[in-house]
Amino acid sequence: MRNVHSRAIAAPAHVVDALLDTLSGPGDRIWPVPTWWPMRFDGPLAPGSVGGHGPVPYEVATREPGLVRFAFRPGVGLEGHHEYTVEPDGPDDCVLTHTLTGRAVGAGHLAWPLMVRWCHEALIKESLDNAEHAATGRIAHPHRMSAWVRFGRRFLREKPVVGPIPEGAALARAAFERPDYTDSFTIRLRPGMPTDPAAWASAIFFHKPFPTYAATADEILIGDTTPVDFRVSVLVDGERLHMSTLVRLHGRWQRLYFRFVTLFHRTFVKAMLRRAVARACVPAGRGMMVR
């Protein structure tokens, strides 16, 4: 198996090679996040550092001028390595190439041709977009994600999980003295996603903005009084987005109404969170947005 993608870049080789040094670091200029899982290692970009991206484990095998190579570790369904190389093409131009070399093992025999190959190629083409943009300030021919890859990415989305109202959600905890109903869901964010809770509230409730009752740097409290008296806290805590709902019911009609709402409330909340996070991932070079 050999999968190769190259990009001619109108910049000196040493400029693009310096961009390779940023891989997996806080100022990564190449790896396409938040569209894809971030590349992370347990040490610097040097031989022996172990990590990978998402469910794909590998370690740094080589870092020398014009080359960074990663060796796959067991459990990925592939044996071999992938690497970036930079070759000069004159004094002011170069070619950046990514090469995956190896063989499929186990479930990789089926996963690679069906989906992994196409997601891999989309990720790499977006990383080449990033490198070209970082080196030249433009992308001559931006990569467009195929419908098949967009379909496959649906299975890679983060999933909301239920939990208690976070300790740091001070606005939520002070919303009602004795709420009749509470729940809270959290979903993991990827590096590069927004940290503004107001932006996330707008993304989650894009179809119907609600009044804001209070806000801090990390949390916003929105809600309404009809058809029931409710508050929703949206909190960004590190790499986690929390959405907590609190409801106060008045009278028999509201209690009957909300009993019906609870039949599908949690399903809707999880769907809204997944949708908001998915829309926060846009291809590299286009700018990141939440809407």
C-alpha positions in Angstrom: 0.0 0.0 0.0 1.4 3.4 -1.0 -0.7 6.6 -0.8 1.0 9.8 -2.0 -0.2 13.4 -2.1 2.0 16.4 -3.1 1.6 20.1 -3.2 3.8 22.6 -5.1 4.2 25.6 -2.8 5.6 29.0 -3.8 7.8 29.3 -0.8 11.4 28.3 0.0 11.9 24.7 1.3 13.3 25.9 4.6 10.1 28.0 5.2 7.8 24.9 4.7 10.2 22.7 6.6 9.9 25.0 9.6 6.1 24.5 9.5 6.7 20.8 10.0 8.2 21.6 13.4 4.9 23.0 14.5 3.1 19.7 14.1 1.3 18.6 17.3 2.3 21.8 19.1 0.1 24.6 20.4 0.9 26.7 17.4 0.4 23.8 14.8 0.2 25.4 11.3 -0.4 22.3 9.3 -2.7 19.7 11.0 -6.4 20.4 10.1 -8.1 21.0 13.4 -10.9 21.2 14.4 -12.1 19.5 11.2 -10.2 16.3 12.3 -8.8 15.0 15.6 -5.7 16.9 16.7 -2.2 15.3 16.4 -0.8 14.9 19.9 2.3 13.3 21.4 3.6 12.7 24.9 6.7 14.7 24.1 8.3 17.0 21.5 8.3 16.2 17.8 11.3 14.0 18.2 12.0 10.3 17.8 10.4 8.2 20.5 7.5 10.5 21.2 4.3 8.4 21.3 0.8 9.7 20.4 -1.3 10.0 17.2 -4.6 11.5 16.2 -8.0 10.2 17.4 -8.0 6.4 17.3 -4.9 6.2 15.1 -1.8 5.6 17.3 1.8 6.2 16.0 5.1 7.5 17.2 7.7 9.8 15.9 10.3 7.7 14.1 12.4 10.4 12.3 12.8 14.1 12.3 15.5 15.6 10.2 15.6 18.5 7.7 13.0 18.0 5.1 11.5 14.9 6.7 9.2 13.9 9.6 8.2 10.2 9.7 5.6 8.6 12.0 5.5 4.8 12.6 2.1 3.2 13.2 1.7 1.4 16.4 -0.4 -1.8 16.9 -4.2 -1.5 16.9 -4.7 0.8 13.9 -5.2 -1.9 11.3 -2.1 -0.8 9.4 1.6 -1.7 9.6 4.1 0.8 8.2 4.5 4.6 8.5 3.4 7.9 7.1 5.6 10.9 6.6 5.9 14.5 5.3 8.8 15.5 3.1 9.9 18.8 1.7 11.9 19.0 -1.5 13.3 22.2 -3.0 12.1 23.2 -6.5 14.3 26.1 -7.1 15.3 28.8 -4.7 11.8 30.1 -4.0 9.6 27.1 -4.5 9.3 23.6 -3.0 7.1 20.5 -3.0 5.5 19.2 0.2 4.6 15.5 0.0 2.8 13.2 2.3 3.3 9.5 1.8 1.7 6.6 3.6 3.5 3.3 3.1 2.5 0.0 4.6 0.0 -2.9 4.6 -3.4 -3.5 6.0 -3.8 -6.0 8.8 -6.9 -7.5 10.5 -10.0 -5.2 10.1 -7.9 -2.8 8.1 -8.3 -5.0 5.0 -12.0 -3.9 5.0 -11.8 -0.5 6.7 -9.1 0.9 4.5 -10.8 0.6 1.1 -14.3 1.3 2.4 -13.7 4.5 4.4 -10.3 5.0 6.1 -8.5 5.7 2.8 -11.0 8.4 1.8 -11.0 10.1 5.2 -7.2 9.9 5.3 -6.9 11.5 1.9 -9.3 14.3 2.9 -7.3 15.0 6.1 -4.0 15.1 4.3 -5.2 17.3 1.5 -6.6 19.8 4.1 -3.2 19.7 5.8 -1.5 20.6 2.5 -4.0 23.4 2.2 -3.0 24.6 5.6 0.7 24.4 4.8 0.2 26.4 1.5 -1.8 29.0 3.3 0.7 29.4 6.1 3.6 29.7 3.7 2.0 31.9 1.0 -1.1 33.4 2.5 -3.4 31.8 -0.1 -4.7 28.4 -1.4 -4.7 28.1 -5.1 -7.0 25.1 -5.3 -8.7 24.4 -1.9 -9.7 20.8 -1.2 -13.4 20.1 -1.2 -14.6 17.3 1.0 -16.5 14.6 -0.9 -20.1 13.5 0.0 -18.7 10.0 0.9 -16.3 11.5 3.4 -18.9 13.8 4.8 -21.1 10.7 5.3 -18.3 8.8 7.0 -17.5 11.6 9.3 -21.0 11.3 10.8 -19.7 8.1 12.5 -16.7 10.0 13.9 -18.6 12.7 15.7 -18.3 13.2 19.4 -21.3 12.0 21.4 -22.9 13.9 24.2 -23.0 12.1 27.6 -25.3 12.7 30.5 -23.9 13.9 33.9 -24.5 16.2 36.8 -24.6 19.9 36.5 -21.0 21.0 36.6 -19.5 22.5 39.7 -18.4 25.4 37.7 -21.9 26.2 36.4 -22.6 28.9 39.0 -25.3 30.6 36.9 -27.1 27.3 36.5 -27.0 26.4 40.2 -28.4 29.8 41.1 -31.1 29.9 38.4 -33.9 28.4 40.6 -34.0 27.6 44.3 -35.9 24.4 43.8 -36.2 23.3 40.2 -38.7 20.7 39.3 -36.5 19.2 36.6 -32.8 19.3 35.8 -30.5 17.5 33.4 -27.0 18.1 32.0 -25.1 16.9 29.0 -21.5 17.3 28.0 -19.6 16.9 24.7 -15.9 17.1 24.0 -14.6 19.9 21.9 -11.5 19.8 19.7 -8.7 22.3 19.7 -9.5 25.3 17.6 -13.2 25.4 18.4 -14.8 28.5 20.0 -14.6 29.1 23.7 -17.3 31.8 23.8 -20.4 30.3 25.5 -22.6 32.9 23.8 -21.4 31.6 20.4 -22.3 28.1 21.4 -25.7 29.1 22.7 -26.4 30.7 19.3 -25.2 27.6 17.5 -27.3 25.2 19.6 -30.5 27.4 19.5 -30.0 28.7 15.9 -33.7 28.2 15.2 -35.0 30.3 18.1 -32.8 32.7 20.1 -33.8 33.0 23.8 -33.4 35.9 26.2 -30.1 36.1 28.1 -30.5 36.2 31.9 -26.9 36.3 32.9 -23.4 35.7 31.5 -19.8 35.3 32.5 -16.7 34.6 30.5 -17.3 30.8 30.6 -21.1 30.5 31.0 -24.3 32.0 29.7 -27.7 31.5 31.1 -30.7 31.8 28.7 -34.3 30.8 28.9 -37.9 31.9 28.8 -41.1 31.7 30.9 -43.4 30.2 28.2 -44.7 27.6 27.7 -42.8 26.6 30.9 -40.4 28.5 33.1 -36.9 27.2 32.1 -33.3 28.1 32.0 -30.5 26.7 29.9 -26.8 27.0 31.0 -24.1 26.8 28.3 -20.7 26.4 29.9 -17.3 25.9 28.2 -14.9 24.2 30.6 -11.5 23.5 29.0 -12.2 21.0 26.1 -15.8 20.3 27.3 -19.1 22.0 26.3 -21.8 21.6 29.0 -25.5 22.2 28.4 -27.7 22.1 31.5 -31.5 22.5 31.6 -33.5 23.6 34.7 -37.3 23.8 34.7 -39.7 25.3 37.3 -43.3 24.2 36.8 -46.4 26.2 37.8 -49.8 24.5 37.9 -51.3 21.3 36.5 -51.3 22.3 32.9 -47.5 23.0 32.8 -46.9 19.7 34.6 -48.9 17.8 32.1 -47.3 19.6 29.2 -43.8 19.0 30.5 -44.5 15.3 31.1 -45.1 15.1 27.4 -42.0 17.1 26.5 -39.7 14.8 28.6 -40.6 11.9 26.2 -38.2 13.4 23.6 -36.4 16.3 25.4 -33.1 14.4 26.0 -33.0 13.1 22.4 -33.5 16.6 21.0 -30.8 18.0 23.3 -28.2 15.4 22.3 -29.0 16.0 18.6 -28.7 19.8 19.0 -25.3 19.4 20.7 -24.0 17.0 18.0 -25.2 19.3 15.3 -23.6 22.4 16.8 -20.2 20.7 17.3 -20.4 19.3 13.8 -21.1 22.7 12.2 -18.1 24.1 14.1 -15.8 21.9 12.0 -15.1 23.5 8.7 -12.3 22.6 6.2 -8.9 24.2 6.7 -8.3 27.5 5.0 -11.9 28.6 5.0 -12.0 30.0 8.6 -13.8 28.4 11.5 -17.3 29.4 12.4 -20.2 28.5 14.6 -23.6 29.3 13.2 
